[in-house]
Amino acid sequence: MSSATAPLSFLGSSFLGGSSSQNLRNRLQLNFPATTSSAGQHSLSVQAKATTRREDRQARHSRIRKKVEGTSERPRLSVFRSNKHLYVQVIDDSKMHTLAAVSTMQKSISEGIDYTAGPTIEVAKKVGEAIAKSCLEKGISKVAFDRGGYPYHGRVEALADAAREHGLQF
């Protein structure tokens, strides 16, 4: 039996055989490069699409940005996390304007805590406190949180919790 003409089946149901799965057949495209061995048998080699962690994060961030938008009443609190630093901005997307920004590169944040291996949870808490104070000084109390495609865990969660504790609502 040739693998090119056999219907694809999964747990007893036929995916590519029968008229009931016509819609699935139209959506499913099998593009396997078929190679022929010396015995005349066909073998399939499947190649996976390789994406980097950065590309995956950017895809998650674009999905988040479809839903989260900063307005003048409720600007967007955007987080960028690198291996060495942590950056937070409060952005009004309607005017394309950054209202407040804090990062670990600022002297007020970096001189308080000595970290050589990158920002830790304690540093993220200090950044969250600083962005909350900066926003409250400018009259911003409500923000929409944009985690930037990162999981809501660790440094991102600590930053958000510290900003909430110091007066920001989101």
C-alpha distance (Angstrom), angle and dihedral (degrees) to the residues before:
residue distance angle dihedral
M1 . . .
S2 3.79 . .
S3 3.78 116.5 .
A4 3.80 91.6 -142.9
T5 3.82 93.6 63.9
A6 3.80 99.8 35.1
P7 3.81 116.0 101.5
L8 3.77 116.4 -115.3
S9 3.80 110.7 -111.9
F10 3.77 131.6 -171.6
L11 3.80 123.1 -173.4
G12 3.78 93.2 -18.1
S13 3.81 97.2 -49.2
S14 3.76 120.5 109.8
F15 3.81 114.6 -130.7
L16 3.77 101.4 -176.2
G17 3.79 100.6 27.8
G18 3.79 125.3 76.6
S19 3.77 132.7 28.6
S20 3.81 95.4 -95.4
S21 3.77 90.9 76.1
Q22 3.81 97.3 48.3
N23 3.82 91.7 118.0
L24 3.79 91.9 51.6
R25 3.80 91.2 47.1
N26 3.79 89.7 56.1
R27 3.82 91.9 51.0
L28 3.80 97.6 41.0
Q29 3.77 116.4 75.0
L30 3.75 119.4 -176.8
N31 3.77 110.5 -159.3
F32 3.76 105.0 175.1
P33 3.79 118.1 157.1
A34 3.80 103.7 -127.3
T35 3.78 117.7 -145.2
T36 3.75 126.0 -169.4
S37 3.78 121.0 -138.9
S38 3.79 125.1 -147.8
A39 3.82 90.5 -95.3
G40 3.81 91.1 59.2
Q41 3.80 95.4 -109.5
H42 3.78 121.4 134.2
S43 3.78 119.9 -124.0
L44 3.78 125.4 -171.8
S45 3.77 125.9 -141.4
V46 3.79 116.9 -162.3
Q47 3.79 119.6 -155.2
A48 3.78 119.1 -162.1
K49 3.78 122.4 -144.1
A50 3.79 107.6 -110.7
T51 3.80 116.9 -142.6
T52 3.74 126.6 175.2
R53 3.79 125.4 -125.7
R54 3.81 88.8 -110.3
E55 3.81 92.2 55.0
D56 3.80 90.6 48.1
R57 3.82 91.0 51.1
Q58 3.79 91.9 48.1
A59 3.81 90.0 51.5
R60 3.82 90.7 51.0
H61 3.80 90.0 47.4
S62 3.80 92.4 52.3
R63 3.82 89.8 51.5
I64 3.80 89.9 50.9
R65 3.82 92.3 47.3
K66 3.81 90.1 57.1
K67 3.81 87.7 65.3
V68 3.83 104.7 30.2
E69 3.79 117.4 67.1
G70 3.77 129.1 168.4
T71 3.79 118.6 -133.9
S72 3.78 131.0 -179.1
E73 3.83 90.2 -100.9
R74 3.82 93.9 44.4
P75 3.83 113.1 19.6
R76 3.79 123.5 -165.6
L77 3.82 119.4 -101.9
S78 3.81 103.1 -147.9
V79 3.81 122.9 -165.4
F80 3.81 126.9 -158.0
R81 3.77 117.8 -176.5
S82 3.79 123.7 -168.5
N83 3.76 130.5 173.4
K84 3.81 92.3 -98.4
H85 3.80 105.4 27.0
L86 3.78 146.2 26.8
Y87 3.80 121.5 -140.2
V88 3.82 127.5 -168.2
Q89 3.79 127.0 -176.4
V90 3.78 132.9 179.9
I91 3.80 106.4 -145.6
D92 3.80 134.3 -171.4
D93 3.82 101.3 -150.3
S94 3.80 94.6 -171.1
K95 3.83 91.1 62.4
M96 3.84 95.0 27.9
H97 3.81 88.6 -126.7
T98 3.81 133.0 138.8
L99 3.78 109.1 -134.0
A100 3.81 100.1 -176.8
A101 3.78 136.3 0.0
V102 3.80 135.6 -172.9
S103 3.78 129.7 176.8
T104 3.76 139.5 168.2
M105 3.81 88.5 -108.8
Q106 3.81 90.8 72.5
K107 3.78 114.3 100.2
S108 3.80 93.7 -129.4
I109 3.80 89.5 61.9
S110 3.80 101.8 33.4
E111 3.80 99.5 47.3
G112 3.79 93.9 52.1
I113 3.79 95.9 60.7
D114 3.79 127.2 32.7
Y115 3.78 110.0 -139.3
T116 3.76 123.1 161.1
A117 3.81 101.2 168.9
G118 3.81 95.4 55.8
P119 3.77 135.7 -85.3
T120 3.77 115.9 -29.4
I121 3.79 130.7 -164.1
E122 3.82 90.0 -89.5
V123 3.81 90.0 54.8
A124 3.82 90.3 48.0
K125 3.81 89.4 53.4
K126 3.79 90.2 52.1
V127 3.82 91.0 49.5
G128 3.82 90.3 49.4
E129 3.79 90.5 51.1
A130 3.82 91.5 48.8
I131 3.82 94.5 49.5
A132 3.81 91.0 48.2
K133 3.82 91.8 51.7
S134 3.80 91.3 46.4
C135 3.80 92.1 50.5
L136 3.79 94.5 46.2
E137 3.83 90.4 51.1
K138 3.81 88.3 55.7
G139 3.81 93.9 46.9
I140 3.81 97.5 -104.4
S141 3.78 113.3 136.2
K142 3.83 103.9 153.5
V143 3.79 124.2 54.8
A144 3.81 137.6 168.7
F145 3.81 109.3 -124.2
D146 3.81 116.5 -130.2
R147 3.79 109.9 -172.6
G148 3.81 91.4 -167.9
G149 3.80 96.6 -126.2
Y150 3.78 92.8 -58.7
P151 3.80 120.4 125.4
Y152 3.81 114.0 -97.4
H153 3.78 90.7 -112.5
G154 3.78 139.5 100.7
R155 3.81 114.8 -5.3
V156 3.81 95.1 8.8
E157 3.80 92.2 50.9
A158 3.83 92.2 45.5
L159 3.80 90.9 50.8
A160 3.82 92.2 49.9
D161 3.81 93.5 46.4
A162 3.81 92.3 49.4
A163 3.81 91.3 49.3
R164 3.82 89.9 50.8
E165 3.80 92.2 48.4
H166 3.79 91.3 53.6
G167 3.79 96.4 51.9
L168 3.80 111.8 -79.6
Q169 3.80 116.7 128.4
F170 3.80 121.6 -147.7
